[in-house]
Amino acid sequence: MTQSFLPEIRITSPETSISGASDKADAFAKVRFIMVRPSHPGNVGAAARAIKTMGFHDLCLVAPRFPDVLQQPDAQSLASGATDVLASVRIVPTLEEALAPVTLAFALTARARMLGPPVCDIREAAQISCQHLQSTGNACIAIVLGTERSGLTNEDIALCQRVCHIPANPEYSSLNVSQALQLAAWELRYTLASAASLPLLPSTEGQPDAGNQAASNDKVQALMTHWEQAITEVKFLDPQHPKKLMPRMRHMFGRNGLTQDEVDMLRGLCTAMIKAARK
């Protein structure tokens, strides 16, 4: 993973937010993202933003390069609206402490390892995580990411239950650590939201726009009268030899199920055509 950029430091026990959750707690609250020895404050801020956009909130730092990383301007600016997540970041001295309450940890790495836990890709990891959360009462998931320059050490990986890869270009598979975290958070969100039947698409959460409602038949027929007048004015339709032009156009408009806004738009076009033809 390569480098890139990003309130009072709080060194607290990792058990505070995860193991204290009840069996009925939201699955998203049982996922922790762990950054091991991060060196760029900007990546920490970007990571906070990344997990908040996906509905997560638990970010833990292991021995960051800067003790005041959360106060650094790059961290604050790249958090961009996720300063609440940034403010609740936990900082611990060792990966063992960060993983203490975790029951299934995925070591995210770009390199193949000769020795280590079983290997999966990030989509499989999300599916395995979902199954684990559903089947284990005290389940806690962790996604573990290493330093920007060298990633996770073999010792770090040995503390995890799975090695996880993000399928990428084999000739250039190095992802920025916050980008890798964003991809992992997205895969987890999609899988957990699907399992919980949560909406995957945005909603207006209100009444539909009246203009998007289907146009009534009287409005469509008024449009057709106006349309016939307009195409006659521009000499596209010859009233003396109409052939089957208008019936075909009526069928065409009928098939499209015009909305009220579309009828208004086409009526405006008709008016403009008539004005232009009469000049």
Secondary structure, DSSP 4 states (H G I P E B T S, - for coil): -------------GGGTTTTS-TTS-GGGGEEEEEES---HHHHHHHHHHHHHTT--EEEEES-SSTTGGGSHHHHHHHTT-HHHHHT-EEES-HHHHTTT-SEEEEE-SS--SSSS-EEEHHHHHHHHHHHHHH-TT--EEEEE-BTTTB--HHHHHTSSEEEE----TTS----HHHHHHHHHHHHHHHHHHHTT---S----SPPPGGGSBPPHHHHHHHHHHHHHHHHHTTSS-TTS-TTHHHHHHHHHHHTT-BHHHHHHHHHHHHHHHHHHH-
